[in-house]
Amino acid sequence: MHALVTGGGGFLGRRIVELLRDQGHSVRFLARGTYPEVEATGATGLQVDLQDKEAVSQAVEGVDIVFHVAARAGFYGPLSDYWGPNVDGTRHILDAMEDHGVTRLIYTSTPSVIGYEHDVEDGGNDIPYAKRHLSPYPESKAAAEKLVLEANRPGLATVSLRPHLIYGPRDTNLMPRVFDRARSGRLRIIGDGTAKVDTTYIDNAAWAHLDAARALTGSQAPCAGKAYFISDDEPVLLWDWVNTMLTELEIPLITRKIPYGVARPLAGVAETVWRMLGLKGEPPLTPFVVDGFARSHWFDMAPAKRDCGYYIRVPAQDALQRTVEWFNKQDAGDSPAA
């Protein structure tokens, strides 16, 4: 198999590249920068901006399957910053696949396309998209996912995966930010602390993409033209889960709370102030972040298991232990390959 992985230098994309190479597949990956450590697996890296239609077309030519993982992520900013990479970039991938006769696309989406304004417990795949998005990231990802699913037809099979809260070794974004805020005493439990959420260990998230690739045999496959939530299938109480890791890392636990009824208005004010004054970076709180941390959102894994052949490679307890061991080594000054 000749595979293309967009975002192959990132947290999830790199792990997908590694698994594909472990299985002996030929892999080409796209990234904005250079990643010698990923190329060391035997994959070929190309510096390509997804908004460059011609460059995308050249990159797609000659492959059998595309794993479209790359995206502009974040909680805040103008929609235009996200629309180009996430929507136009996805359209360029689809156009190039059609031009070059590439027949399978596994797209990486996000559960946030359905929104976090309401609790979701054991949610199914039929949950509709949010009517109003609180962040440009899920708005752009929802638009891109619709393009992907609508493109499923004879000659082009597509499937979308929505892994929830990906964590594990080599995470340089999500959990490090949580740990840094906890160390500085700037992190608060939002709401009453009973939010129950899905988490997804990095290996499980990556394997889900390979499982879907095997299941996506054509546009009439059970998974074709559909979106699937992905997780470790062991939902956790979010703040207890975070505190468990903090305990293992010897970081002060998060005990102080801010009521949802206080946090939500404050987040709205902060976002407005940032926008009106043109301040750089992200506000300390946004309505999207508040809802994400205060509400329950966990999903039924039966559809992904049934249609995509997905199964858990690393149980949640082992995954958490591997994660804290890796971060402890980082704190000790080691640089494990993980």
FENSULCOR-V488815 format. One record per residue. OMEGA is omega in radians with two decimals (999 if undefined). Layout:
omega:OMEGA
omega:OMEGA
This chain:
omega:3.08
omega:-3.01
omega:2.98
omega:3.09
omega:3.03
omega:-3.08
omega:-3.06
omega:3.07
omega:-3.08
omega:-3.05
omega:-3.12
omega:-3.10
omega:3.13
omega:-3.12
omega:3.08
omega:3.10
omega:-3.11
omega:-3.14
omega:3.10
omega:3.13
omega:3.09
omega:-3.13
omega:3.05
omega:-3.13
omega:3.02
omega:-3.04
omega:2.98
omega:3.12
omega:3.13
omega:3.10
omega:3.10
omega:-3.13
omega:3.10
omega:-3.09
omega:-3.11
omega:-3.11
omega:3.09
omega:3.09
omega:3.12
omega:3.08
omega:-3.07
omega:3.09
omega:3.12
omega:-3.13
omega:3.09
omega:3.07
omega:-3.05
omega:2.99
omega:-3.10
omega:3.11
omega:3.08
omega:-3.01
omega:-3.11
omega:3.12
omega:3.09
omega:-3.14
omega:3.13
omega:-3.12
omega:-3.09
omega:-3.07
omega:3.04
omega:3.11
omega:-3.14
omega:-3.00
omega:3.12
omega:2.96
omega:-3.07
omega:-3.04
omega:-3.02
omega:3.07
omega:2.93
omega:-3.10
omega:3.11
omega:-3.10
omega:-2.93
omega:3.07
omega:3.10
omega:-3.12
omega:-3.11
omega:3.13
omega:-3.09
omega:-3.04
omega:-3.11
omega:-3.14
omega:-2.96
omega:-3.10
omega:3.12
omega:3.11
omega:3.10
omega:3.10
omega:3.11
omega:3.08
omega:-3.12
omega:3.12
omega:-3.13
omega:3.11
omega:3.13
omega:-3.12
omega:-3.03
omega:3.06
omega:3.08
omega:-2.85
omega:-3.09
omega:3.12
omega:3.00
omega:-3.04
omega:3.09
omega:3.14
omega:-3.11
omega:3.07
omega:-3.09
omega:3.08
omega:3.12
omega:3.11
omega:-3.13
omega:-3.08
omega:3.13
omega:3.04
omega:3.04
omega:-3.11
omega:-3.09
omega:-3.06
omega:3.12
omega:-3.10
omega:-3.09
omega:3.10
omega:-3.10
omega:3.04
omega:3.08
omega:3.09
omega:-3.13
omega:-3.12
omega:-3.10
omega:-3.12
omega:3.13
omega:3.14
omega:3.14
omega:3.11
omega:3.14
omega:3.13
omega:3.09
omega:3.13
omega:3.14
omega:3.13
omega:3.10
omega:3.10
omega:-3.10
omega:-3.07
omega:3.11
omega:-3.12
omega:-3.13
omega:-3.10
omega:3.09
omega:-3.11
omega:3.09
omega:-3.14
omega:-3.10
omega:3.03
omega:-3.14
omega:3.11
omega:-3.11
omega:3.11
omega:-3.06
omega:3.04
omega:-3.12
omega:-3.14
omega:3.08
omega:3.11
omega:3.12
omega:3.01
omega:3.13
omega:-3.03
omega:-2.94
omega:-3.06
omega:3.07
omega:3.10
omega:3.09
omega:-3.12
omega:-3.13
omega:3.13
omega:3.11
omega:3.13
omega:-3.08
omega:3.13
omega:-3.09
omega:-3.09
omega:3.13
omega:2.96
omega:3.14
omega:-3.08
omega:-3.06
omega:3.08
omega:-3.09
omega:3.14
omega:3.14
omega:-3.02
omega:2.98
omega:2.98
omega:-3.12
omega:3.09
omega:-3.02
omega:-3.14
omega:3.12
omega:3.11
omega:-3.13
omega:3.13
omega:3.11
omega:3.13
omega:3.11
omega:3.07
omega:-3.13
omega:3.13
omega:3.12
omega:-3.10
omega:-3.06
omega:-3.06
omega:-3.13
omega:-3.06
omega:3.10
omega:3.10
omega:-3.11
omega:-3.10
omega:-3.02
omega:3.11
omega:-3.08
omega:3.10
omega:-3.06
omega:2.98
omega:-3.13
omega:3.07
omega:3.07
omega:3.11
omega:3.04
omega:-3.10
omega:-3.05
omega:2.93
omega:-2.94
omega:-3.00
omega:3.01
omega:3.13
omega:3.11
omega:-3.12
omega:3.06
omega:3.10
omega:3.13
omega:3.10
omega:-3.13
omega:-3.11
omega:3.14
omega:3.06
omega:-3.14
omega:-3.11
omega:3.07
omega:-3.12
omega:-3.10
omega:-3.08
omega:2.97
omega:-3.09
omega:3.14
omega:-3.12
omega:3.06
omega:-3.05
omega:-3.05
omega:3.09
omega:3.12
omega:3.13
omega:3.11
omega:3.11
omega:-3.13
omega:-3.13
omega:3.12
omega:3.13
omega:3.13
omega:-3.09
omega:-3.08
omega:-3.10
omega:3.14
omega:-3.11
omega:-3.12
omega:3.13
omega:-3.12
omega:3.05
omega:3.12
omega:3.08
omega:2.98
omega:3.10
omega:3.13
omega:-3.14
omega:3.14
omega:-3.14
omega:-3.13
omega:-3.11
omega:-3.05
omega:-3.05
omega:3.04
omega:3.05
omega:3.09
omega:-2.83
omega:3.13
omega:-3.14
omega:-3.10
omega:3.14
omega:3.14
omega:3.11
omega:-3.09
omega:-2.98
omega:-3.06
omega:-3.08
omega:-3.10
omega:2.97
omega:-3.03
omega:3.08
omega:-3.09
omega:3.12
omega:-3.02
omega:-3.11
omega:3.08
omega:-3.13
omega:3.14
omega:-3.13
omega:3.11
omega:-3.11
omega:-3.11
omega:3.08
omega:-3.14
omega:-3.13
omega:3.06
omega:3.10
omega:3.08
omega:3.14
omega:-3.14
omega:3.11
omega:3.10
omega:3.09
omega:-3.09
omega:3.12
omega:-3.14
omega:999
